[in-house]
Amino acid sequence: MSCTVLSGTLVGVDAHLVRVEVDLLNRLPTVVIVGLPGGAVRESADRVRSALQHAGFDFPRKRVVVNLAPADLRKTGTGFDLPIAVGILAASEQVPSEVLGETAFYGELSLDGQLRRVRGALSVALMARSQGFTRLVLPADCAAEAAVVDGLDVLAAHDLEHVATWLRDGTGLARADAPTAPPSRNTHDLAEVRGQHEARRALEVAAAGGHNLLMVGSPGCGKSMLAARLPSILPALTFEEAIDITRVHSVAGLLDTGQGLVAQRPFRAPHHSVTAAGMIGNAALRPGEVSLAHHGVLFLDEIAEFQRSVLELLRGPLEDRRLLLTRANGSVEFPADVSLVAAANPCPCGYLGHPTRPCVCAPGAIERYRQRLSGPLLDRIDLHVWVDPVSPGALARAHPGEASAAVRARVEAARERQRTRYAHQGIQCNAQLQGDQVRAAAQPTAEALAVLERTLAKLGLSARAWARILKVARTVADLDGDARVDAPHVLEALAWRAHPGTTR
C-alpha cells in the first residue's frame, strides 16, 4: 500500500509544498529516499527507524521507497522526519490515513520518538494555509509561533506516539494557542542623551522616513549611544511586519521555545569582522545580518573597518530593499527592508576636527581611510551628520534631553501621513519611494525646486542624490505637517548632505 503525506521545505524564508509519497515493496529491506534530498533528509531514515521502534511500532521488513515531490526542488532540513514516519505507519496500515489529505506534518524526531523544534515553523504554517489545509502538526516547542496564523488549526505534538494516537481516534494532540505578545520595551531612552541636538534631529528624521544615516565623529562623542536609541523612537510594529520579522528569525533559528510573534523591531550590530556570508546569507541559503534586521535597524559601528567587499554587497539591498542570493545550489530572495545606521571616525586616529585634541594622521592616511567607503555606497545613505563631542562642563550642566516617547509620537504622526498618502501603492514610508514616485509625493514648490537645482549644480551631486534629498525633504515636511515640500524643507535636507562621507 502506498500513501501520501503533506509537508513543506524551506527555500529562503518561504516554505514550498512537498508531497511525501511512501510505498512498500516486496524486496530486500532498506529505505530509499529520492527527490533531491539534502544531507539531513537522507539521514532521516535512521532516525525514523529508531523512533518507530522505540515508540512501539513495527518497522516494515520491506523496501521502503520515499519520494519527495516535486522531484526537481531540493529538500533541506530535518522537518521531514515526522511526515516520513507518518507515511510509513499509514502505508503499513498501523494507523488510518483518512485525515492525511487535509493535514500537513513537519517536525524532527529524536531516536526515542520525541519531537524536536524545527526552523521555519511559521513559514510552513503560512504555506499550509495558502494551500487550503485545515491542520498542521508541529513539535510542541515551536507550535506557538505557527499558531498566530488565522484559519489553520496548529496541533502541538510531544512525541510520535501521541501523533499516532491522534491519527487513530482524534485524541492525544492539543491545539496550540498563540502566546500573548509581550509589550514592546526599550531599555534605552533619548532622554539619556545630553546635547547633540543636530544628531537627535537626524535620528528623528531617519525614524520618520525610514532613511539611512551616517554619523561621523571622534571616539566617545556618542555615536553608538545615539544609534542604540533609534529603536526607541521607531513606530510600533504592525501585525504584518511582526509576521515578516518572526518568519525570518524562525528560519534562522533565533526564536525561543514557546515564543510567538516578535514584539520589537530588530537591532542588529554585526562586528566589523563579519564575512560576506554572515552579512547577506550563506551557502545554505540562510538569512544574514541584513535580512535579520528586516523592518529594523542595521548598525555598522566603525563602518570604515569593515571589509570593502562586504560593504559593497549592501548597495543592492539598500536600493531595492530586498536581497537576491544566487549560489550553485539555487537562488533565493530574502527581505532586506532595513534602516542602515553607520558610525565612523573622521580619520584613522579619530581626532580630525576635534576641538581640543589634534589629529596626528598624515594627509595620505586620511585620504586612504576615506576611500574605504565608496561613493556609490555613500550615495545610498540619506543623512550624513557630524557628531561633535560634548565637553565635560557642558555635559554636567545639560538637562536631560527630550524623552523617546515624545519623539516617537511625532514620528508615528509623520508615518501615519505617509501611510495615508501611499495607501494604494504598497509603500510604508518615504524611503521606499522609487523613480517618479518621489516627485509626485513631494509636490515641491517652485522655490524648493530652485534651491535644489542651484545646490545640486554647486555640489555636483548625482541624480540618485537628488531623489534622496527630495525624499528627506518630504519627511521633514511630514514632521512639520505640511502637504508640500517647500524651500526650508529642502534646505534642511541639504544640510544632511553638507558633510559627504567622512569630511567635515
C-alpha positions in Angstrom: 0.0 0.0 0.0 1.2 3.5 -0.8 0.2 6.8 0.8 1.0 10.5 0.6 1.7 12.8 3.5 1.8 16.6 3.0 4.7 18.6 4.3 7.0 21.5 3.2 10.6 22.6 2.7 12.2 26.0 3.2 13.5 28.0 0.3 14.9 31.1 1.9 12.2 32.4 4.3 9.4 30.9 2.3 8.1 27.3 2.5 7.1 25.2 -0.5 4.6 22.3 -0.5 6.2 18.9 -0.6 4.3 15.6 -1.0 5.9 12.8 0.8 5.0 9.6 -1.1 5.7 6.3 0.7 5.5 2.9 -0.9 6.4 -0.5 0.5 7.8 -3.1 -2.0 8.4 -6.8 -1.5 12.2 -6.6 -2.0 15.2 -6.6 0.3 14.6 -4.4 3.3 16.1 -1.0 3.0 15.0 2.7 2.9 15.4 4.7 -0.3 14.7 8.4 -0.3 14.5 10.1 -3.7 13.5 13.6 -4.9 16.7 15.7 -4.3 17.0 15.2 -0.6 19.7 17.1 1.3 22.1 15.5 3.7 19.8 15.9 6.8 16.9 14.4 4.8 18.9 11.4 3.8 19.9 10.8 7.4 16.3 10.8 8.4 15.9 7.1 7.5 17.9 6.0 10.6 16.2 8.5 12.9 12.8 7.4 11.7 13.6 3.7 12.1 14.8 4.1 15.6 11.9 6.4 16.6 9.3 4.0 15.3 10.8 1.1 17.2 11.1 3.0 20.4 7.5 4.1 20.1 6.4 0.5 19.9 5.7 0.3 16.2 6.9 -2.3 13.7 9.3 -1.1 11.0 8.2 -2.9 7.7 10.5 -5.7 6.6 10.3 -4.4 3.0 11.9 -1.9 0.8 10.6 1.5 1.8 10.6 4.0 -1.0 10.1 7.6 -0.1 9.6 10.1 -2.9 9.7 13.8 -2.2 7.7 15.6 -4.8 8.2 17.8 -6.7 11.4 15.9 -7.5 13.2 19.0 -9.0 13.1 21.0 -5.8 15.9 20.5 -3.4 14.7 19.4 0.1 16.6 20.5 3.2 16.2 20.4 6.9 15.1 17.9 9.5 11.4 18.6 9.3 10.7 15.6 7.0 11.3 13.1 9.9 7.7 13.3 11.1 5.9 13.1 7.7 8.1 10.2 6.6 7.3 8.3 9.9 3.6 9.0 9.5 3.8 7.8 5.8 5.4 4.6 6.9 2.8 4.0 9.6 0.0 4.6 7.2 1.5 2.6 4.3 1.9 -0.4 6.7 -1.7 0.1 7.9 -0.6 0.7 11.5 -2.6 4.0 11.5 -5.5 5.1 9.3 -4.9 7.5 6.5 -8.3 9.3 6.3 -7.1 12.7 7.6 -3.8 12.8 5.7 -5.2 14.7 2.8 -6.2 17.7 5.0 -3.3 17.8 7.4 0.4 18.8 7.0 3.2 17.4 9.1 6.5 19.0 9.9 9.0 18.1 12.7 12.3 16.4 13.7 12.3 13.1 15.5 14.8 12.0 18.2 15.9 8.4 18.4 13.4 7.7 21.1 10.4 9.2 19.3 10.4 12.6 20.9 9.6 15.6 18.6 12.2 18.4 18.5 11.7 22.0 17.4 12.5 22.9 13.8 13.3 26.1 12.0 10.7 27.8 9.8 7.5 26.6 11.5 5.8 29.9 10.8 6.7 29.8 7.2 5.3 26.2 6.9 2.1 27.4 8.6 1.7 30.2 6.1 2.2 27.8 3.3 -0.3 25.3 4.7 -3.0 28.0 5.0 -2.3 29.2 1.4 -2.6 25.6 0.1 -6.0 25.2 1.8 -5.0 22.8 4.6 -7.1 22.7 7.7 -4.5 21.4 10.2 -0.8 21.4 10.8 1.0 19.1 13.2 4.2 20.5 14.7 6.5 19.8 17.6 5.2 21.4 20.8 8.3 23.6 21.2 7.7 25.6 18.0 3.9 25.3 17.6 3.3 28.7 19.3 4.9 30.7 16.6 2.7 29.0 14.0 -0.5 29.4 16.0 -0.6 33.1 15.1 -1.7 32.1 11.6 -5.5 32.5 11.3 -7.6 29.9 9.6 -5.3 27.0 10.5 -5.5 24.5 13.4 -2.0 24.0 14.7 -1.7 20.8 16.8 1.2 20.6 19.2 2.8 17.1 19.5 5.4 16.0 22.0 6.2 12.6 20.5 5.4 10.2 17.7 3.2 8.0 19.9 0.8 11.0 20.5 0.7 11.7 16.8 -0.3 8.0 16.1 -3.0 8.2 18.8 -4.5 11.3 17.2 -4.5 9.6 13.8 -6.3 6.6 15.2 -9.1 8.3 17.3 -8.6 12.1 17.1 -7.2 12.4 20.6 -3.8 13.0 22.1 -2.9 16.3 20.4 -3.8 19.7 21.8 -4.5 22.8 19.7 -1.7 25.3 20.1 -2.6 28.8 21.2 -0.7 31.9 20.2 1.0 33.4 23.3 0.2 36.9 24.2 2.8 39.2 22.8 4.8 40.9 25.5 4.7 44.7 25.5 7.4 46.3 23.4 10.1 47.5 25.8 13.2 49.6 25.1 15.9 49.8 27.7 17.4 52.9 26.1 15.8 56.3 26.0 16.8 59.5 24.2 16.4 61.4 27.5 19.7 60.0 28.5 21.5 61.9 25.6 22.7 65.3 26.7 23.2 67.9 24.0 23.7 66.5 20.4 20.7 68.4 19.1 21.7 68.0 15.5 22.3 64.3 15.8 19.0 63.9 17.7 17.2 65.7 14.9 18.9 63.4 12.4 17.6 60.3 14.3 14.1 61.7 14.3 14.1 62.3 10.6 15.6 58.9 9.9 13.0 57.2 12.0 10.1 59.2 10.5 11.0 58.4 6.9 13.0 55.1 7.2 16.1 56.8 6.0 19.7 55.6 6.2 22.0 57.6 8.5 25.8 58.0 8.8 27.3 59.6 11.9 30.9 60.8 11.8 32.7 62.0 14.9 35.6 61.4 17.2 35.7 58.5 19.7 33.5 58.9 22.7 31.3 61.6 21.2 28.1 59.4 21.5 27.6 57.8 18.1 26.9 54.3 19.4 24.8 55.7 22.2 22.6 57.6 19.7 22.3 54.6 17.4 21.2 52.3 20.2 18.3 54.6 21.0 16.9 54.7 17.4 14.6 51.7 18.0 13.0 53.5 21.0 11.5 56.2 18.6 10.6 53.9 15.7 6.8 53.2 15.2 5.3 50.2 16.8 5.2 47.0 14.7 2.1 46.3 12.6 0.9 42.7 12.6 2.1 42.2 9.1 5.6 43.5 10.0 5.7 41.2 13.1 4.9 38.2 10.9 7.7 39.1 8.5 10.2 39.6 11.2 9.2 36.4 13.1 9.4 34.4 9.9 12.9 35.5 9.2 14.0 34.8 12.8 12.3 31.4 12.8 14.1 30.3 9.7 17.4 31.5 11.3 16.6 29.5 14.4 16.7 32.6 16.7 13.3 32.2 18.4 13.0 31.0 21.9 11.0 27.9 22.8 7.3 28.8 23.0 7.8 32.2 21.6 5.1 33.8 19.4 5.5 36.9 17.3 8.5 39.1 17.7 7.3 42.2 19.6 10.2 44.6 18.9 11.9 45.9 15.8 15.3 44.1 15.5 18.5 45.9 16.1 21.5 44.1 14.6 25.0 45.3 15.2 27.5 42.9 13.5 31.2 43.1 14.3 33.4 44.6 11.6 35.0 41.2 11.1 31.7 39.8 9.7 32.1 37.9 6.4 30.1 38.4 3.2 28.2 35.2 4.0 27.4 36.5 7.5 26.2 39.8 6.1 23.9 38.7 3.3 23.5 34.9 3.8 25.5 31.7 3.4 25.7 28.8 1.0 22.9 27.0 2.8 20.7 30.0 1.7 20.1 31.1 5.3 19.5 34.8 6.0 22.4 37.0 7.0 22.5 40.2 9.1 20.8 42.3 6.5 17.7 40.1 6.5 17.8 39.6 10.3 17.4 43.4 10.6 14.3 43.4 8.3 11.9 46.1 9.4 14.5 47.2 12.0 18.0 48.8 12.3 21.3 47.5 10.9 24.0 49.3 12.9 27.5 49.2 11.5 29.9 50.7 14.1 33.3 51.7 12.8 32.0 51.2 9.2 35.4 52.1 7.7 36.8 49.0 9.4 34.5 46.6 7.6 35.9 44.8 4.5 35.1 46.9 1.5 33.9 43.9 -0.4 31.3 43.3 2.3 30.2 46.9 2.3 29.7 46.9 -1.4 27.3 44.0 -1.1 24.9 46.4 0.7 24.4 48.6 -2.3 21.7 46.5 -3.9 19.7 45.8 -0.7 19.8 49.4 0.3 18.4 50.5 -3.0 15.9 47.6 -3.7 15.1 46.7 0.0 15.4 43.0 -1.0 18.3 40.7 -1.5 18.6 38.1 -4.3 21.2 35.5 -3.3 22.4 33.1 -6.0 24.6 30.1 -5.3 25.4 26.9 -7.1 22.6 25.1 -5.3 19.9 27.6 -6.2 18.6 31.2 -5.9 16.5 32.7 -3.2 15.1 36.1 -2.3 15.5 37.5 1.2 13.7 40.5 2.6 16.0 43.4 3.4 13.9 46.5 4.3 16.3 48.0 6.8 17.3 51.3 8.2 21.1 51.5 8.0 22.8 53.4 10.7 26.6 53.7 10.4 29.2 55.3 12.6 32.7 56.3 11.5 35.7 58.2 12.8 36.8 61.1 10.6 40.4 59.7 10.3 42.5 56.7 11.5 43.3 58.3 14.8 39.8 59.6 15.2 40.5 63.2 16.2 40.3 65.1 12.9 38.3 68.3 13.7 38.3 67.6 17.5 38.1 70.9 19.4 40.9 70.0 21.9 42.9 67.1 20.6 45.0 67.5 17.5 44.9 64.9 14.7 48.2 63.1 14.2 47.3 61.4 10.8 49.2 62.2 7.6 47.1 63.6 4.8 47.7 60.4 2.7 46.5 58.2 5.6 43.4 60.3 5.9 42.6 60.0 2.2 43.1 56.3 2.2 40.8 56.0 5.2 38.1 57.9 3.5 38.4 55.8 0.4 37.3 52.7 2.3 33.7 54.0 1.8 32.9 54.1 -1.9 30.9 56.9 -3.5 28.1 54.7 -4.6 27.6 53.4 -1.1 27.7 56.9 0.5 25.2 58.0 -2.2 22.7 55.5 -0.7 22.9 57.0 2.7 20.4 59.8 3.0 21.6 61.6 6.1 25.2 62.5 6.9 25.7 64.1 10.3 28.8 65.3 12.1 28.7 64.5 15.8 30.7 66.9 17.9 31.9 65.8 21.4 30.2 67.4 24.4 32.6 69.0 26.8 32.6 67.7 30.4 31.4 71.1 31.6 28.5 71.3 29.1 27.7 67.6 30.0 27.4 68.5 33.6 25.2 71.5 33.1 23.0 70.0 30.4 19.4 69.0 31.2 18.0 65.6 30.2 17.0 65.5 26.6 13.5 65.0 25.2 12.2 61.6 26.0 11.8 58.9 23.4 8.0 58.8 23.9 7.6 62.4 22.8 9.8 62.0 19.8 8.1 58.7 18.9 4.7 60.4 18.9 5.9 62.9 16.2 7.5 60.0 14.3 4.2 58.0 14.4 2.2 61.0 13.3 4.6 61.5 10.3 4.4 57.8 9.4 0.6 57.9 9.6 0.6 60.7 7.0 2.8 58.6 4.8 0.6 55.5 5.2 -2.4 57.6 4.2 -0.6 59.1 1.2 0.6 55.7 -0.1 -2.4 53.6 0.9 -2.8 52.2 -2.6 0.8 52.0 -3.6 2.1 49.3 -1.2 4.6 51.8 0.3 5.0 52.3 4.1 7.5 55.2 4.3 9.2 57.9 2.2 12.5 55.9 1.9 10.7 53.3 -0.2 9.8 55.7 -3.0 11.2 54.9 -6.4 11.5 56.9 -9.6 8.7 59.2 -10.5 7.0 58.4 -7.1 9.5 60.7 -5.4 8.5 63.9 -7.1 4.8 63.0 -7.1 4.9 62.5 -3.4 7.0 65.6 -2.6 4.9 68.1 -4.7 7.8 70.6 -4.4 7.1 74.3 -4.7 8.8 76.4 -7.3 11.1 77.9 -4.6 12.0 74.4 -3.3 13.0 73.3 -6.9 15.0 76.4 -7.4 17.0 75.8 -4.2 17.5 72.2 -5.0 18.7 72.8 -8.6 21.2 75.6 -7.5 22.7 73.5 -4.7 23.0 70.3 -6.8 24.8 72.1 -9.5 27.2 73.6 -7.0 27.9 70.4 -5.1 27.9 68.2 -8.2 25.7 65.5 -6.7 24.2 62.6 -8.7 20.6 62.1 -9.8 20.3 59.5 -7.0 21.3 62.1 -4.5 18.7 64.5 -6.0 16.0 61.9 -5.4 17.2 61.0 -1.9 17.4 64.7 -0.9 13.8 65.1 -2.1 12.8 62.1 0.0 14.3 63.5 3.1 12.7 66.9 2.4 9.4 65.0 2.1 9.9 63.5 5.5 10.8 66.9 7.1 7.6 68.2 5.6 5.7 65.3 7.1 7.2 66.1 10.6 6.1 69.7 10.1 2.6 68.6 9.0 3.0 70.3 5.6 1.3 68.9 2.4 4.0 70.2 0.0 7.8 70.3 0.2 8.9 73.9 0.5 12.3 75.6 0.4 13.0 75.3 4.2 12.4 71.5 4.0 14.9 71.3 1.1 17.5 73.4 2.9 17.3 71.1 6.0 17.6 68.0 3.8 20.6 69.6 2.0 22.2 70.2 5.4 22.4 66.5 5.9 24.4 66.3 2.7 26.8 69.0 3.7 29.4 66.6 5.1 29.7 63.8 2.5 31.4 60.7 3.7 34.0 61.4 6.4 34.7 65.0 5.6 33.5 68.0 7.5 
